[in-house]
Amino acid sequence: MTVTGTGTGTLAGTGWRPALARSVVLRHDRVRQAELLVLPERVVVLSGRAADVLRLCDGHRQVGEIVDALAARFPGAPVAEEVPRFLDRVREEGWLR
C-alpha cells in the first residue's frame, strides 16, 4: 500500500467506523487485473494493498479493528502507522464517510 500525504487530525482514535461513501463502489476490473474505486464521472485505480484496507471499511469496524485485522494478515507490515493515515487521506478525498 502506498500512502501519499500525511493527513491531519486523524480519526483513528475517535471511534470512527469508516465506510465507502454512498456514491463510491469498490470493483475488480478483470481486464486490467486491478482494483478500482468507481466514483461519479471518475475511476481511481488502487495500488498495493489499498483495496484490502477499503474492503474492511464496512461501517461496522472501527479503525483500530481494521488495523488489527490487517496486522494479523500482514505480519511485520507497518499497518498501525500507515492505515490510519491512508484512511484519513481517502476520507479527505470524500471517498469514505
C-alpha positions as CSV (number, residue, x, y, z in Angstrom):
1,M,0.0,0.0,0.0
2,T,1.4,3.4,-0.9
3,V,0.4,6.3,1.3
4,T,0.7,9.8,-0.1
5,G,0.2,12.8,2.0
6,T,0.2,12.8,5.8
7,G,-3.3,13.8,6.6
8,T,-4.1,15.9,9.6
9,G,-6.4,15.3,12.5
10,T,-6.5,11.5,12.3
11,L,-9.9,10.0,13.3
12,A,-8.2,6.7,14.2
13,G,-8.8,7.1,18.0
14,T,-12.3,8.6,17.8
15,G,-14.4,5.5,17.3
16,W,-14.8,6.3,13.6
17,R,-16.3,3.4,11.7
18,P,-15.3,4.1,8.1
19,A,-17.5,3.1,5.2
20,L,-17.3,3.9,1.5
21,A,-19.3,7.0,0.6
22,R,-22.7,6.2,-0.9
23,S,-21.6,7.2,-4.4
24,V,-18.4,5.1,-4.3
25,V,-18.1,1.4,-5.4
26,L,-15.1,-0.9,-5.0
27,R,-14.8,-3.2,-8.0
28,H,-12.3,-5.6,-9.5
29,D,-11.6,-4.9,-13.2
30,R,-10.8,-8.2,-14.9
31,V,-9.3,-6.6,-18.0
32,R,-6.8,-4.5,-16.1
33,Q,-6.5,-7.1,-13.3
34,A,-6.8,-4.1,-10.9
35,E,-9.0,-2.9,-8.1
36,L,-10.9,0.2,-8.8
37,L,-12.9,2.8,-6.9
38,V,-15.7,3.8,-9.2
39,L,-17.0,7.3,-8.5
40,P,-19.4,9.6,-10.3
41,E,-17.6,10.6,-13.5
42,R,-14.2,9.2,-12.3
43,V,-12.4,5.9,-11.7
44,V,-9.5,5.5,-9.4
45,V,-7.1,2.6,-9.9
46,L,-5.9,1.3,-6.5
47,S,-2.4,0.2,-5.9
48,G,-0.7,-2.1,-3.4
49,R,-3.0,-3.3,-0.6
50,A,-5.4,-0.3,-0.7
51,A,-8.3,-2.5,-1.8
52,D,-7.6,-4.8,1.2
53,V,-7.9,-1.9,3.5
54,L,-11.0,-0.5,1.9
55,R,-12.8,-3.8,1.9
56,L,-12.7,-3.7,5.7
57,C,-14.4,-0.3,5.7
58,D,-17.9,-1.6,6.2
59,G,-19.2,0.9,8.7
60,H,-19.1,-1.7,11.5
61,R,-15.4,-1.9,12.2
62,Q,-13.5,0.9,14.0
63,V,-10.1,2.0,12.6
64,G,-8.3,0.0,15.4
65,E,-10.2,-3.1,14.4
66,I,-9.2,-2.6,10.7
67,V,-5.6,-2.2,11.8
68,D,-5.7,-5.3,13.9
69,A,-7.2,-7.4,11.1
70,L,-4.6,-6.2,8.6
71,A,-1.7,-6.7,11.1
72,A,-2.8,-10.3,11.5
73,R,-2.9,-10.8,7.7
74,F,0.3,-9.0,7.0
75,P,2.7,-9.6,10.0
76,G,5.6,-7.1,10.1
77,A,3.9,-4.6,7.9
78,P,3.6,-1.0,9.3
79,V,-0.2,-1.0,9.3
80,A,-0.5,0.8,12.6
81,E,1.2,3.8,11.1
82,E,0.1,3.7,7.5
83,V,-3.5,2.6,7.6
84,P,-4.9,5.4,9.7
85,R,-3.1,8.0,7.5
86,F,-4.4,6.2,4.4
87,L,-7.9,6.2,5.7
88,D,-7.7,9.9,6.6
89,R,-6.4,10.7,3.1
90,V,-9.3,8.7,1.5
91,R,-11.8,10.5,3.8
92,E,-10.3,13.9,2.8
93,E,-11.0,12.9,-0.9
94,G,-14.6,12.3,0.1
95,W,-14.5,8.6,-0.7
96,L,-15.2,7.5,2.9
97,R,-17.8,8.6,5.4
